[in-house]
């Protein structure tokens, strides 16, 4: 059970950080596109 819960925790963390990085990337990309 520990291994399965660890995998789920890792997947949740990756999804969480992935969403955060994607949001940041889109925000920076839009700001750069507007400033040009």
C-alpha positions as CSV (number, residue, x, y, z in Angstrom):
1,X,0.0,0.0,0.0
2,X,2.9,2.4,0.8
3,X,4.2,2.1,-2.7
4,X,0.8,2.8,-4.3
5,X,0.2,5.8,-2.1
6,X,3.7,7.1,-2.8
7,X,3.0,6.9,-6.6
8,X,-0.3,8.7,-6.2
9,X,1.4,11.4,-4.1
10,X,4.1,11.8,-6.7
11,X,1.6,12.1,-9.5
12,X,-0.4,14.7,-7.5
13,X,2.8,16.7,-6.9
14,X,3.8,16.6,-10.6
15,X,0.3,17.7,-11.7
16,X,0.3,20.5,-9.1
17,X,3.8,21.8,-10.1
18,X,3.1,21.2,-13.8
19,X,0.0,23.4,-13.6
20,X,1.9,26.1,-11.6
21,X,4.8,26.2,-14.1
22,X,2.4,26.2,-17.1
23,X,0.4,29.1,-15.6
24,X,3.7,31.0,-15.0
25,X,4.9,30.3,-18.5
26,X,1.7,31.4,-20.2
27,X,1.7,34.6,-18.1
28,X,5.3,35.4,-18.9
29,X,4.7,34.5,-22.6
30,X,1.7,36.8,-22.8
31,X,3.6,39.7,-21.1
32,X,6.5,39.4,-23.6
33,X,4.2,39.2,-26.5
34,X,2.3,42.4,-25.5
35,X,5.5,44.3,-24.7
36,X,7.0,43.7,-28.2
